[in-house]
Amino acid sequence: MKKALLQLHLSVFLAGFTGVLGRLITVNESLLVWYRMFFSALILLAISMFTKKIKLLHWKKMLPLIGIGGIIALHWVTFYGSIKYANISIALVCFSAVGFFSSFLDPLISNRKPIMTEVLLGMLVMLGVYLIFHFDQHFRTGIIFGITSAFLATIFPILNKRFVGKHDADTITFYEIGGGWMVLNFVVPVYLMFSPVTTYLPNAKDLFWLLFMSLFCTVLAFNLSVRALSKVSPFTVNLTFNLEPVYGILLAFLFYNEHKTLGPSFYAGISIIILTVVLQTVKVWRDSGAQKNNN
């Protein structure tokens, strides 16, 4: 359990860079995700040539993973859309709503009773989100994108939990990343009809950061989170990913001086979000220790 939590937190730390990279990369959000998933799939294939860990699956087993990959792709498109229409801080704090959505969706999809502790922690996260922005009308479009992104991000680990154990992490990662790219081939042309662009190809700087994002913030981070899912619950994964805004916002402060536009309520909200993650991590740690003592 401790190793799984460390893998999960490392995955979150790596994911925290994506906000800054999303603003740094100049291509449209839908194209950004298309390139990200394309390069990530190629990297996974290259790695597989040496490790031989990616297994060929029957199409019936492949389709659900492709579908989950499509959800991940749409989550990333809306996440970067939130950054483009608002800023990094708003996109990342809206992402914290995964804890709230997870406390209801996980029991619904998994056919179990809601756990009151999870519901209360999820509501506490939403209080943090509210304190930070009070749903500022100036960033309305960005917030809508951000909340949509959080909703989609909540569904992914809940569905993914069903396949962890049936397939290894490398196989799951490849089919979901590759499947997400396949879905985007249908989504991007429609998306660009409503958000047209003048250029479709990344420049040299964009290409470098896309490759960096694909290798470290996608392949490595995604693989670590899948491995962690074999030991911890989807709610814990979703709640721990609330630390992504903390890492990402600190980087946004460092590189883009976004702290100059944020007031005391922002820091109060972030403190509440961090508190919920600490409380859930302590709970998981204690539950793990209690299970070992019982055994």
PALOVEX-860817 format. One line per 10 residues: number of its first residue (from 1); for each residue x, y, z of N, C-alpha, C. Coordinates in steps of 0.001 Angstrom, whole numbers, padded with zeros to 6 digits. Each point is the difference from the previous one (the first is absolute). Example, Ala and Ser with C-alpha at 12.3 -4.5 7.8 and 13.67 -1.06 7.14 Angstrom:
% residues 2
1> 013190 -005690 007800 -000890 001190 000000 000900 001200 000000; -000350 001050 -000720 000820 001190 000060 -000770 001090 000730 $
% end
This chain:
% residues 295
1> 000822 -001216 000000 -000822 001216 000000 000860 001272 000000; 001074 -000003 000811 000848 001190 000055 000661 000266 -001349; 000456 -001096 -000670 000610 000154 -001321 -001004 000562 -000994; -001258 -000467 000081 -001046 000485 -000904 -000260 001483 000221; -000005 000428 001250 -000221 001421 000298 001155 000851 -000511; 001224 -000516 000124 001161 000737 -000525 -000065 000100 -001516; -000394 -001090 -000668 -000165 000023 -001457 -001065 001006 -000398; -001087 000016 000766 -001109 000912 -000292 000435 001447 000138; 000717 000320 001066 000423 001385 000220 001048 000437 -001017; 000863 -000918 -000436 000958 000337 -001052 -000723 000270 -001310 $
11> -001031 -000789 -000280 -000824 000214 -001192 -000656 001373 000037; -000506 000375 001168 -000654 001309 000154 001012 001122 -000184; 001196 -000176 000556 001042 001024 -000138 000349 000235 -001460; 000150 -001100 -000760 000298 000117 -001431 -001155 000668 -000747; -001238 -000359 000391 -001172 000593 -000645 -000096 001492 000276; 000581 000436 001124 -000058 001420 000346 000696 000904 -001001; 000930 -000553 -000784 000702 000797 -001007 -000866 000300 -001226; -001066 -000779 -000198 -000745 000120 -001253 -000713 001334 -000145; -000357 000613 001120 -000661 001294 -000079 000905 001058 -000607; 001227 000089 000514 000970 000960 -000524 000317 -000306 -001457 $
21> 000175 -001297 -000316 000300 -000380 -001379 -001177 000303 -000931; -001225 -000145 000520 -001175 000288 -000804 -000082 001455 -000420; 000475 000892 000850 000033 001419 -000364 001211 000318 -000867; 001101 -000705 000251 001232 000244 -000745 -000132 -000427 -001462; -000697 -001133 -000226 -000184 -000510 -001361 -001093 000812 -000694; 000270 000481 -001187 -000875 000990 -000635 -001114 -000600 -000856; 000082 -001285 -000354 -001028 -000573 -000872 -001339 -000111 000729; -001082 -000045 -000761 -001350 -000155 000523 -000089 -001208 000935; -000869 000105 001047 -000090 -001053 001009 -000313 -001384 -000562; -000846 -000072 -001024 -000337 -001303 -000571 001194 -000590 -000753 $
31> 000736 000858 -000732 001191 -000465 -000699 001106 -000364 000992; 000094 000754 001091 000994 -000287 001031 -000183 -001430 000516; -001236 -000367 000314 -000275 -001338 000522 000207 -001051 -001081; -000364 000327 -001246 000212 -000943 -001106 001480 -000344 -000119; 000871 001029 000004 001442 -000237 -000093 000514 -000713 001255; -000502 000391 001156 000441 -000611 001253 -000260 -001507 -000010; -001198 -000414 -000388 -000352 -001415 000004 000717 -000750 -001127; 000191 000660 -001127 000696 -000627 -001124 001450 -000311 000379; 000707 000997 000548 001395 -000211 000391 000104 -001006 001146; -000964 000053 000927 000024 -000930 001133 -000160 -001439 -000470 $
41> -000911 -000216 -000961 -000205 -001349 -000547 001259 -000492 -000705; 000673 000884 -000740 001243 -000385 -000677 001090 -000356 001008; 000086 000779 001079 000996 -000277 001045 -000265 -001352 000648; -001270 -000281 000266 -000359 -001282 000602 000342 -001167 -000923; -000244 000179 -001295 000355 -001039 -000965 001513 -000229 -000038; 000759 001087 000039 001458 -000107 -000026 000512 -000727 001241; -000568 000343 001154 000397 -000664 001247 -000347 -001482 -000047; -001162 -000299 -000582 -000462 -001392 -000074 000917 -000875 -000852; 000696 000609 -000947 000922 -000766 -000841 001114 -000636 000831; 000311 000639 001141 001054 -000525 000873 -000568 -000804 001169 $
51> -001122 000451 000553 -000552 -000654 001191 -000949 -001148 -000320; -000650 000063 -001181 -000972 -001018 -000423 -001167 -000132 000987; -000325 001089 000701 -001046 -000062 001029 -001404 000267 -000540; -000120 000675 -001134 -001319 000287 -000558 -000529 -001249 -000698; -001164 -000443 000416 -000588 -001227 -000529 -001077 000321 -001039; -000082 -000850 -001016 -001047 000144 -001009 -001308 -000532 000571; -001045 000832 -000001 -001286 -000374 000582 -001032 -000270 -001091; -000969 -000847 000320 -001152 -000221 -000873 -000807 001293 -000067; -000645 000239 -001135 -000701 001283 -000178 -001079 000228 001050; -000606 -001068 000523 -001029 000166 001038 000604 000538 001300 $
61> 001234 -000383 000279 000683 000509 001188 000630 001364 -000270; 000270 000259 -001279 000634 001253 -000396 -000977 001179 000039; -001240 -000226 -000421 -000970 001094 -000136 -000248 000780 001290; -000204 -000673 001160 -000212 000779 001228 001181 000907 000334; 001215 -000475 -000243 001188 000814 000273 000077 001189 -000953; -000387 -000213 -001253 -000049 001111 -000962 -001031 001034 000443; -001148 -000484 000498 -001039 000908 000489 000483 000835 001170; 000710 -000633 000943 000560 000743 001135 001027 001010 -000501; 000795 -000401 -001004 000958 000927 -000591 -000677 001219 -000606; -001179 -000210 -000588 -000770 001122 -000541 -000418 000972 001092 $
71> -000379 -000539 001166 -000372 000853 001140 001201 000810 000459; 001160 -000653 000059 001228 000705 000395 000319 001117 -000992; -000137 -000299 -001293 000289 001001 -001030 -000898 001224 000150; -001309 -000221 000202 -000934 001113 000170 000285 000771 001290; 000412 -000720 001034 000390 000664 001253 001158 000953 -000250; 001012 -000451 -000743 001156 000855 -000266 -000366 001180 -000885; -000861 -000208 -000988 -000404 001104 -000888 -000709 001083 000810; -000925 -000389 000862 -000730 000990 000807 000915 000639 001044; 000962 -000772 000504 000943 000558 000981 000836 001114 -000629; 000573 -000284 -001181 000811 001027 -000656 -000865 001126 -000555 $
81> -001254 -000311 -000322 -000934 001051 -000382 -000225 000963 001149; -000081 -000543 001217 -000171 000844 001183 001199 000934 000186; 001196 -000531 -000253 001205 000834 000097 -000015 001105 -001051; -000394 -000359 -001234 000014 000977 -001092 -001043 001097 000219; -001200 -000388 000525 -001077 000967 000171 000057 000738 001332; 000741 -000536 000965 000142 000674 001292 001495 000120 000315; 000490 -000798 000933 001434 -000072 000279 000318 -001321 000693; 001270 -000209 000294 000435 -001267 000580 -000640 -000227 001358; -000028 001023 000831 -000512 -000146 001357 -001466 -000418 000012; -000811 000630 -000838 -001421 -000333 -000053 -000194 -001430 -000500 $
91> 000710 -000380 -001056 -000135 -001356 -000542 000354 -001041 001045; 001069 000237 000743 000464 -000979 000971 -000891 -000074 001236; -000523 001134 000431 -000879 -000036 001167 -001343 -000630 -000364; -000505 000283 -001182 -001232 -000675 -000445 000209 -001513 -000043; 001218 -000407 -000335 000331 -001420 -000040 -000183 -000654 001372; 000081 000788 001065 -000165 -000535 001349 -001397 -000548 000246; -000934 000320 -000870 -001372 -000499 000167 -000095 -001513 -000194; 001095 -000657 -000427 -000048 -001454 -000174 -000350 -000710 001301; 000458 000539 001126 -000322 -000621 001286 -001488 000022 000282; -000636 001120 -000347 -001449 000130 000200 -000755 -000960 -000910 $
101> 000335 000002 -001295 -000682 -000890 -000949 000238 -001467 000346; 001228 -000317 000431 000340 -001389 000293 -000802 -000554 001168; -000295 000834 000985 -000732 -000478 001182 -001402 -000479 -000357; -000536 000454 -001142 -001330 -000432 -000448 000075 -001002 -001157; 000892 000278 -000967 000059 -000838 -001202 000599 -001377 000275; 001019 -000064 000853 000626 -001288 000284 -001005 -000997 000587; -000787 000384 001017 -001020 -000932 000508 -001061 -000348 -001050; -000369 000989 -000826 -001035 -000228 -001010 000462 -001001 -001051; 001221 000198 -000528 000518 -000870 -001040 000418 -001357 000566; 000566 000008 001192 000476 -001239 000617 -001090 -000752 000744 $
111> -001195 000581 000026 -001148 -000652 000647 000272 -000288 001478; 000415 001029 000727 000195 -000125 001437 -000589 001222 000694; -000139 -000094 001308 -000555 001121 000743 001044 001106 000142; -000444 001259 -000048 000947 001105 000197 000618 -000062 001399; 001262 000365 000101 000687 000079 001288 -000066 001448 000468; -000593 000214 001161 -000248 001363 000460 001280 000814 000110; 001091 -000649 000403 001282 000718 000100 000406 000563 -001351; -000165 -000803 -001054 000357 000440 -001343 -000890 001155 -000449; -001298 -000089 000306 -000934 001070 -000374 000382 001310 000688; 000317 -000073 001291 000357 001205 000762 001304 000605 -000512 $
121> 000996 -000855 -000299 001269 000506 -000530 -000201 000616 -001385; -000843 -000624 -000809 -000299 000554 -001323 -000667 001367 000089; -000928 000141 000943 -000673 001291 000204 000983 001040 000517; 000958 -000458 000811 001017 000920 000521 000851 000557 -001136; 000316 -000865 -000980 000753 000452 -001176 -000784 001065 -000765; -001293 -000226 -000188 -000833 000973 -000721 -000069 001327 000745; 000035 -000047 001336 000058 001234 000782 001286 000745 -000317; 001113 -000746 -000136 001268 000626 -000358 -000062 000653 -001361; -000625 -000682 -000966 -000157 000558 -001343 -000834 001282 000052; -001078 -000045 000769 -000885 001172 000104 000732 001193 000616 $
131> 000753 -000259 001054 000718 001088 000668 001007 000664 -000933; 000580 -000780 -000874 001057 000537 -000856 -000542 000961 -001060; -001086 -000384 -000637 -000425 000786 -001160 -001393 000600 000093; -000828 -000527 000868 -001388 000471 000087 -000661 -000003 -001384; 000493 -000907 -000872 -000536 -000127 -001361 -000059 001350 -000731; 001167 000640 -000008 000191 001289 -000663 -000524 -000053 -001437; -000916 000913 -000337 -000607 000036 -001329 001027 000285 -001098; 001081 000672 000372 001029 000339 -000978 000629 -001257 -000599; 000039 -001080 000787 000615 -001247 -000448 -001033 -001101 -000213; -001240 000383 -000309 -001091 -000967 -000064 000292 -001145 -000971 $
141> 000446 000313 -001217 000265 -001052 -000995 001100 -000937 000483; 001053 000567 000543 001095 -000809 000511 -000431 -000905 001135; -000892 000493 000873 -000489 -000797 001123 -000885 -001138 -000497; -000841 000277 -001000 -000854 -001059 -000571 000874 -001113 -000589; 001041 000398 -000739 000940 -000990 -000539 000668 -000771 001141; 000401 000718 001048 000711 -000622 001118 -000853 -000997 000761; -001264 000343 000274 -000906 -000905 000717 -000306 -001223 -000857; -000179 000213 -001308 -000218 -001126 -000913 001205 -000931 -000002; 001186 000576 000000 001226 -000780 000048 000075 -000832 001273; -000378 000594 001126 000019 -000718 001282 -000979 -001165 -000002 $
151> -001186 000221 -000577 -001009 -001061 -000070 000526 -001190 -000807; 000611 000285 -001147 000544 -001060 -000853 001178 -000702 000683; 000822 000768 000722 001144 -000582 000700 -000449 -000925 001119; -001170 000253 000565 -000524 -000839 001070 -000377 -001378 -000513; -000568 -000047 -001189 -000497 -001263 -000561 001141 -000950 -000334; 001133 000552 -000444 001100 -000829 -000496 000500 -001045 001005; 000416 000380 001233 000521 -001037 000908 -001065 -000972 000489; -001256 000454 000062 -001082 -000893 000424 -000169 -001132 -001006; -000014 000345 -001280 -000115 -001020 -001046 001290 -000806 -000122; 001131 000665 000155 001286 -000663 -000156 000227 -001069 001063 $
161> -000578 000210 001173 000169 -000940 001117 -000444 -001408 -000405; -000961 -000088 -000901 -000527 -001299 -000419 001010 -000803 -000813; 000957 000688 -000607 000933 -000683 -000893 001375 -000213 000627; 000270 000706 001114 001259 -000206 000707 -000029 -001395 000618; 000993 -000783 -000280 000013 -001393 000452 -000285 -000953 -001145; -000865 000433 -000934 -000269 -000813 -001190 001111 000163 -001036; 000553 001227 -000066 001098 000282 -000925 001083 000748 000757; 001243 -000080 -000469 001074 000734 000663 -000085 001483 -000348; 000687 000812 000812 -000093 001459 -000133 000465 000490 -001367; 001035 -000605 -000552 000528 000448 -001295 -001017 -000228 -001124 $
171> -000675 -001142 000035 -001006 -000302 -001028 -001181 000948 000109; -000480 000218 001232 -001121 000917 000215 000367 001404 -000481; 001182 000468 000384 000440 001347 -000377 000051 000160 -001517; 000561 -000988 -000698 000128 000098 -001455 -001358 000058 -000687; -000906 -000923 000348 -001300 -000040 -000677 -000846 001225 000320; 000129 000523 001203 -000785 001190 000349 000561 001255 -000651; 001306 000144 000003 000612 001154 -000664 -000222 -000079 -001512; 000261 -001175 -000578 -000222 -000177 -001438 -001468 000130 -000363; -000873 -000536 000856 -001440 000102 -000244 -000485 001431 000078; 000546 000764 000959 -000356 001413 000102 000389 000772 -001238 $
181> 001175 -000330 -000546 000446 000653 -001242 -000941 -000348 -001157; -000452 -001254 -000061 -000932 -000409 -001055 -001315 000772 000101; -000500 000162 001212 -001247 000746 000211 000168 001453 -000423; 001161 000563 000303 000255 001397 -000353 000015 000240 -001501; 000312 -001021 -000775 -000024 000157 -001456 -001396 000337 -000504; -001014 -000367 000753 -001385 000343 -000347 -000448 001292 000692; 000527 000240 001199 -000436 001152 000794 000633 001299 -000474; 001314 -000034 -000280 000731 001235 -000316 -000569 000761 -001196; -000326 -000662 -001137 -000565 000758 -001126 -001286 000749 000357; -000843 -000631 000817 -001247 000651 000427 000316 001157 000938 $
191> 000931 -000232 000935 000383 001029 000969 000553 001232 -000710; 000822 -000227 -001038 000621 001114 -000712 -000999 000792 -000843; -001169 -000591 -000269 -001056 000745 -000689 -000514 001136 000877; -000018 -000234 001316 -000483 001007 000950 001139 000847 000572; 001222 -000513 -000112 001169 000742 000489 001099 -000067 -001060; -000185 000716 -001109 000937 -000094 -001135 001393 000514 000344; 001003 -000523 -000705 001387 000398 000210 000636 000356 -001341; 001123 000697 000063 000710 000395 -001218 001168 -000935 -000304; 000457 -000749 001021 001095 -000942 -000201 -000298 -001308 000710; 000389 -001091 -000608 -000256 -001325 000547 001269 -000688 000489 $
201> 001168 000513 -000401 001263 -000638 000349 000689 000755 001137; 000555 -000717 000980 000723 000672 001084 001338 000535 -000481; 000439 001131 000582 001334 000503 -000329 001040 -000807 000777; 001271 000335 -000166 001079 -000789 000612 -000118 -000023 001527; -000316 001148 000592 -000121 000059 001460 -001186 -000834 000476; -001137 000120 -000691 -001174 -000803 000347 000305 -001489 -000105; 000728 -000370 -001040 000325 -001412 -000221 000840 -000555 001153; 000966 000791 000466 000838 -000444 001120 -000838 -000237 001248; -000871 000958 000330 -000792 -000120 001228 -001083 -001066 -000139; -000497 -000226 -001192 -000956 -001087 -000217 000649 -001358 000241 $
211> 001245 -000160 -000447 000725 -001247 000229 000309 -000186 001487; 000367 001084 000657 000256 -000045 001445 -001269 -000399 000755; -001115 000636 -000360 -001283 -000303 000626 -000409 -001446 -000248; 000225 -000470 -001221 -000403 -001355 -000359 000769 -001049 000802; 001310 000202 000139 000833 -000994 000670 -000188 000003 001516; 000109 001170 000610 000004 000058 001464 -001378 000218 000607; -000763 000944 -000570 -001281 000365 000601 -001158 -000879 -000478; 000268 -000851 -001004 -001056 -000883 -000509 000361 -001461 000214; 001027 -000481 -000700 000350 -001430 000067 000379 -000405 001418; 000948 000716 000588 000457 -000357 001352 -001085 000251 001047 $
221> -000621 001195 -000024 -001017 000332 000994 -001214 -000924 -000112; -000428 -000264 -001215 -001166 -000852 -000234 000274 -001415 000494; 001193 -000527 -000306 000370 -001350 000409 000043 -000123 001522; 000533 000999 000673 000068 -000018 001459 -001389 000019 000625; -000915 000797 -000562 -001351 000082 000568 -000757 -001308 -000190; 000218 -000675 -001146 -000643 -001295 -000241 000512 -001040 000990; 001305 000002 000260 000589 -000937 000967 -000554 000262 001402; -000166 001268 000349 -000523 000341 001325 -001440 -000477 000174; -000768 000000 -001098 -001407 -000417 000059 -000175 -001447 000447; 001049 -000806 -000131 -000105 -001402 000407 -000029 -000139 001514 $
231> 000369 001081 000709 000076 -000065 001462 -000925 000975 000714; -000387 001095 -000661 -000816 001021 000667 -001305 000192 -000758; -000966 000651 000635 -001322 000184 -000596 000005 001143 -000999; -000981 000001 -000950 -000109 001127 -000931 -000203 001332 000714; -000723 -000013 001126 -000216 001245 000735 001325 000559 000502; 000860 -000874 000531 001299 000445 000491 000846 000554 -001134; -000053 -000653 -001171 000724 000503 -001169 -000509 001380 -000382; -001315 000136 -000088 -000582 001285 -000399 000303 001085 001020; -000105 -000347 001286 000229 001008 001033 001467 000411 000042; 000901 -000976 -000161 001429 000315 000008 000367 000894 -001172 $
241> -000693 -000184 -001136 000270 000852 -001155 -000423 001449 000238; -000652 000258 001153 -000263 001384 000360 001288 000738 000341; 001088 -000741 000222 001292 000653 000200 000580 000527 -001304; -000507 -000486 -001130 000470 000498 -001295 -000156 001512 -000111; -001148 000567 000436 -000103 001461 -000041 001051 000688 000846; 000356 -000593 001143 000993 000625 000872 001346 000090 -000717; 000439 -001122 -000569 001272 000005 -000720 -000069 000925 -001217; -001076 -000125 -000762 -000140 000787 -001219 -000104 001489 000262; -000736 000357 001048 -000174 001421 000312 001299 000608 000496; 000767 -000744 000789 001305 000492 000440 000909 000260 -001200 $
251> -000053 -000889 -000993 000783 000202 -001221 -000526 001197 -000796; -001330 000182 000010 -000587 001159 -000690 000428 001301 000677; 000101 -000033 001331 000503 001166 000733 001437 000303 -000429; 000792 -001073 -000115 001425 000164 -000292 000234 000521 -001407; -000713 -000567 -000992 000284 000323 -001403 -000881 001116 -000567; -001219 000162 000526 -000938 000949 -000603 -000535 001063 000968; 000505 -000005 001230 -000385 001022 000990 -001514 000092 000213; -000699 -001139 -000058 -001453 000029 000178 -000411 000362 001427; 000928 -000085 000947 -000325 000343 001392 -000381 001476 000143; 000398 000828 -000970 -000310 001426 000075 -001491 000281 -000178 $
261> -000737 -000978 -000579 -001437 000186 -000232 -000858 -000742 001017; 000629 -000628 001005 -000732 -000833 000957 000014 000630 001389; -001150 -000117 000707 -000141 000604 001308 000044 -001011 001139; -000320 000455 001232 000043 -000879 001178 -000920 -001218 -000109; -001161 000164 -000670 -000930 -001126 -000114 000610 -001159 -000781; 000908 000334 -000932 000675 -001054 -000759 000813 -000886 000934; 000757 000618 000887 000860 -000775 000900 -000818 -000762 001032; -001138 000560 000394 -000891 -000723 000917 -000553 -001247 -000678; -000401 000147 -001254 -000539 -001134 -000746 001032 -001089 -000234; 001211 000397 -000401 001074 -000966 -000224 000330 -000743 001292 $
271> -000030 000702 001132 000284 -000639 001287 -001025 -001087 000307; -001259 000276 -000323 -001057 -000995 000234 000212 -001216 -000890; 000357 000229 -001251 000231 -001107 -000940 001159 -000874 000470; 001087 000629 000429 001144 -000761 000512 -000404 -000802 001228; -000807 000604 000874 -000453 -000685 001211 -000773 -001270 -000328; -000870 000055 -001012 -000788 -001186 -000358 000903 -001135 -000489; 001036 000350 -000762 000924 -001021 -000503 000772 -000628 001159; 000450 000830 000932 000733 -000513 001164 -000881 -000926 000827; -001245 000398 000243 -000918 -000814 000798 -000261 -001360 -000655; -000229 -000002 -001323 -000261 -001260 -000689 001250 -000883 -000040 $
281> 001176 000612 -000190 001244 -000770 -000023 000251 -000658 001349; -000218 000753 001087 000165 -000548 001354 -000984 -001140 000239; -001236 000174 -000466 -001024 -001039 000164 000404 -001287 -000723; 000460 000142 -001256 000428 -001170 -000772 001185 -000687 000672; 000944 000786 000501 001183 -000538 000655 -000404 -000797 001239; -000920 000557 000788 -000442 -000683 001227 -000787 -001267 -000317; -000847 000090 -001020 -000778 -001184 -000392 000921 -001118 -000460; 001060 000367 -000727 000966 -000991 -000467 000703 -000666 001167; 000381 000811 001013 000657 -000539 001181 -000913 -000905 000802; -001277 000381 000079 -000982 -000812 000732 -000213 -001354 -000678 $
291> -000021 -000003 -001340 -000168 -001250 -000743 001176 -000938 000216; 001236 000559 000047 001183 -000834 000221 -000027 -000603 001407; -000437 000815 000999 -000046 -000491 001370 -001026 -001105 000161; -001112 000130 -000735 -001065 -001040 000066 000461 -001310 -000635; 000834 000154 -001052 000504 -001197 -000662 001114 -000677 000804 $
% end
